[in-house]
Amino acid sequence: MAEIPPDLRYTSDHEWAKVTEGNIVRVGVTDFAQNSLGDIVFVSVHGLDSTVESGDTFGEVESTKSVSDLYAPVSGSVVARNEALDSQPDLVNSDPYGAGWIAEIEVADIAVLDSLLDAEAYGQATSE
């Protein structure tokens, strides 16, 4: 069964979001997603300081099976990307909620996370 940490928020597109400090939201793909994708071989994030709207693509994850778009769980400005993934994209597989995070987005209001799925709702969505 896929790991679903209770302190994160989730999208139906299998991204997770967590406030790290202030209005910065760290984003990655869920354990369910990395399991479905298989071995991750490349991760790309569209330009730093680019503005994204919730639901827009902000990058791609390439696995041995396919290439999948990454969808922004929140609207804001992409302020960081996980540069460790350049040389170790498999961190998304081995530690999707930790060292395998993908990007950070600065939001105007962190209350937008309340509109995302909580762990229980995401768990129900992935078990159907």
C-alpha angles and dihedrals in degrees: 000000000000119000114247112183111214095220096064134077123228143203128218085243089066101254122132128212132199132174108239100178136338108334096339116120118195114213135197142144122275128251087250090055096047089048091052093046097050122207110007112220103170139018125190131184122196116244123315115251089026116138118238132190121218107272095022120121114256100173148333139259116209120200134175086265105043151328115264130190120237114225123208110242090201139026118251145083123314102236102168143014128199102257091187087074090067090074100019110037088157088076085084087063099041099040111011094165097042129024090006096067113134113203146347123231125196110220131195093228126016089206086085087080088070088071092061126086119274120225094268094051092045090049090053091047093053096045095056 
